[in-house]
Amino acid sequence: MGISSDSDLIQAARAGDAHALEQLIAGHQPQLWRYARRMCGNVADAEDVLQDALLAAVRGFAQYRGEAAPRTWLFSILRHACFRARRQRSTADARSADASDELAALDAGGPEQRASSRQLAAAVVRAIAELEPAQREALVLRDIEGLSASEVAELTGSSVEAVKSRLHRARRNVQQRAAEIAEPRLSEPLPAPGASTCPDILQLYSEQLEGDVSPDVCERIQEHVDRCPACQASCDSLKRTLALCRAVPLGPVPERIQRALEQALRPQRQPG
C-alpha cells in the first residue's frame, strides 16, 4: 500500500524521502493555486507567488515541526508571499482580474444557458476581486477552500469572531455587487427589498451557515422567507452566488510550477 496520508508523508519526508515531500506539497497545490489566483487577481502574479511559496516550503521543511496542519502551514507560507507581492504593486493592479480563462468550463448547455451562466459567473469573479483584501481572504478560505472559521482564524492570526464578521460582510458585498453588475443582463432581476419589518435575511443566512443561528430562529426565518418574495429572492441570490464562488474553475496548476518544484527537490533525490 502506498503512502497517502499527510502524517505518513511528513514522517517519510523527515526521514529524507524527497518523493514524499513532493507528494505532500503536490496534494495541496490545487487549493493553493486557487487562493493565489483569487488573492493576486491575475495568472502571471499568481504563478510567481505560488512558485515562490512552494520553493520556500521545500527550503523550510526542516524547520516545520507540525504545530499547524500541513495545509495551514502551506497556506501561511503562500499568504506571506502574496502580501510581499501585493506591496510591490498598486492597489488597482492587485484588484484587477481577468475572468476569461476561468469561465471556459461554464460553456455546457444551450447558448442562452451558457450566456446567463457566464454573465453571472463573471459578475461573481469581479465582485470577489473588488472585495477589500481581508474580506476576500475570509471568503476564499471559508467558502471556496472549505476551511473552518477556526482554521481561518488560526491562519490569519485573527479571532473567530473577527473572521465571521469579515465573512458576513464579504458574502453580502459579493452578492450585492454581483447582482448589481449582472442584473441589467438577467431575465429575472432581483426584486426590491421587502418591507421594513423584514429581517436582515442575508446576515441571518450567513450566520446560519456558520451554525450561529438556533433551530427555532431558523424555523421562524424560514416561515418568513416562504411568504416574502423579496427575502426569498435575496436568499436565493446569495445561495447562487456562493455556489458560483466554488464552481468557477481556475484550471490546473501551471506546468512551470510543477517543473520548478521537481527541480528544487532534485538534489534531495541524489544518493548520498
C-alpha positions as semicolon CSV with decimal commas, in nm:
position;residue;x (nm);y (nm);z (nm)
1;M;0,000;0,000;0,000
2;G;0,142;0,341;-0,099
3;I;0,189;0,634;0,132
4;S;-0,117;0,859;0,120
5;S;-0,198;1,045;0,443
6;D;-0,031;1,372;0,535
7;S;0,102;1,225;0,858
8;D;0,266;0,935;0,672
9;L;0,411;1,169;0,413
10;I;0,553;1,400;0,679
11;Q;0,715;1,110;0,859
12;A;0,869;0,980;0,537
13;A;0,984;1,328;0,430
14;R;1,154;1,381;0,765
15;A;1,337;1,055;0,705
16;G;1,477;1,203;0,385
17;D;1,222;1,082;0,127
18;A;1,208;1,367;-0,125
19;H;0,929;1,195;-0,317
20;A;0,713;1,201;-0,002
21;L;0,777;1,574;0,041
22;E;0,680;1,630;-0,321
23;Q;0,358;1,432;-0,269
24;L;0,278;1,625;0,047
25;I;0,313;1,960;-0,127
26;A;0,151;1,849;-0,452
27;G;-0,154;1,721;-0,268
28;H;-0,239;2,073;-0,157
29;Q;-0,138;2,254;-0,476
30;P;-0,490;2,292;-0,627
31;Q;-0,614;2,472;-0,315
32;L;-0,302;2,685;-0,301
33;W;-0,338;2,774;-0,669
34;R;-0,700;2,885;-0,624
35;Y;-0,602;3,100;-0,327
36;A;-0,319;3,261;-0,522
37;R;-0,546;3,333;-0,818
38;R;-0,817;3,491;-0,605
39;M;-0,578;3,696;-0,394
40;C;-0,347;3,806;-0,677
41;G;-0,616;3,864;-0,938
42;N;-0,422;3,758;-1,248
43;V;-0,244;3,449;-1,372
44;A;0,112;3,582;-1,400
45;D;0,127;3,718;-1,046
46;A;-0,041;3,407;-0,905
47;E;0,211;3,180;-1,077
48;D;0,506;3,380;-0,942
49;V;0,364;3,388;-0,590
50;L;0,278;3,019;-0,579
51;Q;0,617;2,916;-0,717
52;D;0,795;3,130;-0,458
53;A;0,582;2,980;-0,179
54;L;0,635;2,619;-0,283
55;L;1,009;2,665;-0,312
56;A;1,008;2,830;0,032
57;A;0,818;2,528;0,167
58;V;1,084;2,293;0,029
59;R;1,364;2,501;0,179
60;G;1,186;2,543;0,512
61;F;1,053;2,191;0,562
62;A;1,334;2,103;0,803
63;Q;1,200;2,374;1,038
64;Y;0,839;2,252;1,015
65;R;0,758;2,090;1,347
66;G;0,392;2,008;1,290
67;E;0,246;2,272;1,522
68;A;-0,002;2,354;1,245
69;A;-0,165;2,118;0,997
70;P;0,030;2,086;0,668
71;R;-0,244;2,269;0,479
72;T;-0,235;2,557;0,727
73;W;0,146;2,565;0,715
74;L;0,148;2,581;0,334
75;F;-0,129;2,843;0,325
76;S;0,068;3,053;0,573
77;I;0,377;3,049;0,352
78;L;0,168;3,135;0,046
79;R;-0,016;3,408;0,236
80;H;0,311;3,583;0,325
81;A;0,427;3,552;-0,037
82;C;0,101;3,715;-0,152
83;F;0,148;4,001;0,093
84;R;0,501;4,061;-0,026
85;A;0,386;4,069;-0,388
86;R;0,094;4,298;-0,304
87;R;0,328;4,556;-0,151
88;Q;0,519;4,570;-0,480
89;R;0,224;4,677;-0,693
90;S;-0,057;4,928;-0,680
91;T;-0,400;4,859;-0,529
92;A;-0,558;4,892;-0,872
93;D;-0,331;4,623;-1,015
94;A;-0,392;4,397;-0,715
95;R;-0,765;4,411;-0,772
96;S;-0,764;4,358;-1,147
97;A;-0,899;4,022;-1,255
98;D;-0,920;3,861;-1,597
99;A;-1,206;3,614;-1,575
100;S;-1,190;3,491;-1,935
101;D;-0,980;3,182;-1,866
102;E;-1,188;3,099;-1,558
103;L;-1,518;3,076;-1,745
104;A;-1,440;2,832;-2,025
105;A;-1,571;2,536;-1,825
106;L;-1,911;2,700;-1,786
107;D;-1,991;2,655;-2,154
108;A;-2,206;2,343;-2,107
109;G;-2,574;2,362;-2,202
110;G;-2,753;2,565;-2,467
111;P;-2,649;2,912;-2,587
112;E;-2,890;3,101;-2,359
113;Q;-2,787;2,896;-2,055
114;R;-2,420;2,946;-2,136
115;A;-2,462;3,320;-2,173
116;S;-2,654;3,355;-1,849
117;S;-2,408;3,137;-1,657
118;R;-2,107;3,323;-1,790
119;Q;-2,259;3,664;-1,719
120;L;-2,336;3,583;-1,359
121;A;-2,010;3,394;-1,306
122;A;-1,813;3,686;-1,449
123;A;-2,000;3,919;-1,215
124;V;-1,913;3,697;-0,917
125;V;-1,545;3,681;-1,016
126;R;-1,536;4,059;-1,049
127;A;-1,721;4,109;-0,720
128;I;-1,472;3,886;-0,535
129;A;-1,180;4,077;-0,690
130;E;-1,329;4,408;-0,572
131;L;-1,351;4,299;-0,208
132;E;-1,100;4,456;0,028
133;P;-0,823;4,201;0,095
134;A;-0,928;4,086;0,444
135;Q;-1,285;4,017;0,333
136;R;-1,166;3,850;0,014
137;E;-0,932;3,624;0,207
138;A;-1,205;3,521;0,452
139;L;-1,442;3,436;0,166
140;V;-1,178;3,248;-0,035
141;L;-1,059;3,038;0,257
142;R;-1,401;2,966;0,405
143;D;-1,642;2,947;0,111
144;I;-1,411;2,837;-0,170
145;E;-1,145;2,629;0,004
146;G;-1,370;2,498;0,281
147;L;-1,156;2,584;0,582
148;S;-1,350;2,622;0,906
149;A;-1,381;2,964;1,067
150;S;-1,141;2,850;1,341
151;E;-0,885;2,736;1,080
152;V;-0,912;3,072;0,903
153;A;-0,864;3,246;1,236
154;E;-0,553;3,040;1,309
155;L;-0,409;3,110;0,966
156;T;-0,477;3,483;0,969
157;G;-0,397;3,545;1,334
158;S;-0,749;3,675;1,397
159;S;-1,025;3,582;1,637
160;V;-1,305;3,356;1,515
161;E;-1,549;3,642;1,574
162;A;-1,343;3,874;1,352
163;V;-1,327;3,610;1,078
164;K;-1,703;3,560;1,087
165;S;-1,763;3,934;1,078
166;R;-1,545;3,971;0,768
167;L;-1,711;3,668;0,615
168;H;-2,063;3,801;0,667
169;R;-1,968;4,134;0,509
170;A;-1,786;3,964;0,223
171;R;-2,082;3,740;0,139
172;R;-2,320;4,036;0,143
173;N;-2,089;4,253;-0,066
174;V;-2,027;3,985;-0,327
175;Q;-2,398;3,902;-0,357
176;Q;-2,500;4,267;-0,389
177;R;-2,218;4,364;-0,623
178;A;-2,269;4,059;-0,847
179;A;-2,642;4,135;-0,868
180;E;-2,563;4,497;-0,948
181;I;-2,324;4,400;-1,227
182;A;-2,534;4,122;-1,378
183;E;-2,888;4,249;-1,321
184;P;-2,918;4,454;-1,641
185;R;-2,846;4,140;-1,844
186;L;-3,055;3,892;-1,646
187;S;-3,409;3,798;-1,741
188;E;-3,511;3,781;-1,373
189;P;-3,376;4,088;-1,191
190;L;-3,358;4,082;-0,813
191;P;-3,679;4,223;-0,656
192;A;-3,666;4,536;-0,446
193;P;-3,603;4,489;-0,073
194;G;-3,902;4,390;0,136
195;A;-4,087;4,596;0,393
196;S;-3,911;4,744;0,693
197;T;-4,045;4,458;0,903
198;C;-3,831;4,208;0,710
199;P;-3,530;4,064;0,894
200;D;-3,177;4,109;0,762
201;I;-3,204;3,785;0,565
202;L;-2,853;3,795;0,417
203;Q;-2,691;3,836;0,758
204;L;-2,909;3,564;0,910
205;Y;-2,841;3,319;0,627
206;S;-2,467;3,382;0,655
207;E;-2,482;3,327;1,031
208;Q;-2,681;3,008;0,974
209;L;-2,402;2,874;0,754
210;E;-2,165;2,920;1,049
211;G;-2,400;2,743;1,289
212;D;-2,469;3,062;1,483
213;V;-2,849;3,063;1,449
214;S;-3,060;2,845;1,677
215;P;-3,306;2,594;1,525
216;D;-3,612;2,784;1,648
217;V;-3,488;3,108;1,492
218;C;-3,412;2,920;1,169
219;E;-3,768;2,790;1,164
220;R;-3,919;3,135;1,217
221;I;-3,696;3,287;0,950
222;Q;-3,787;3,012;0,703
223;E;-4,155;3,078;0,765
224;H;-4,098;3,445;0,683
225;V;-3,894;3,365;0,371
226;D;-4,166;3,129;0,245
227;R;-4,419;3,411;0,242
228;C;-4,192;3,703;0,144
229;P;-4,089;3,702;-0,225
230;A;-3,825;3,973;-0,178
231;C;-3,648;3,791;0,107
232;Q;-3,674;3,462;-0,079
233;A;-3,513;3,620;-0,385
234;S;-3,235;3,772;-0,175
235;C;-3,166;3,441;-0,003
236;D;-3,171;3,250;-0,333
237;S;-2,938;3,507;-0,486
238;L;-2,687;3,462;-0,204
239;K;-2,706;3,083;-0,240
240;R;-2,639;3,108;-0,615
241;T;-2,354;3,349;-0,557
242;L;-2,182;3,125;-0,304
243;A;-2,232;2,823;-0,529
244;L;-2,063;3,010;-0,814
245;C;-1,776;3,113;-0,586
246;R;-1,698;2,742;-0,552
247;A;-1,787;2,638;-0,908
248;V;-1,592;2,880;-1,128
249;P;-1,289;2,675;-1,237
250;L;-0,934;2,805;-1,234
251;G;-0,767;2,527;-1,427
252;P;-0,477;2,302;-1,327
253;V;-0,162;2,416;-1,153
254;P;0,069;2,550;-1,428
255;E;0,334;2,309;-1,552
256;R;0,620;2,553;-1,489
257;I;0,540;2,542;-1,117
258;Q;0,548;2,164;-1,124
259;R;0,885;2,173;-1,300
260;A;1,025;2,425;-1,052
261;L;0,916;2,206;-0,761
262;E;1,074;1,897;-0,917
263;Q;1,397;2,088;-0,979
264;A;1,408;2,214;-0,620
265;L;1,368;1,859;-0,491
266;R;1,618;1,703;-0,731
267;P;1,926;1,748;-0,507
268;Q;1,745;1,569;-0,225
269;R;1,684;1,271;-0,453
270;Q;2,053;1,228;-0,530
271;P;2,216;0,938;-0,345
272;G;2,434;1,048;-0,055
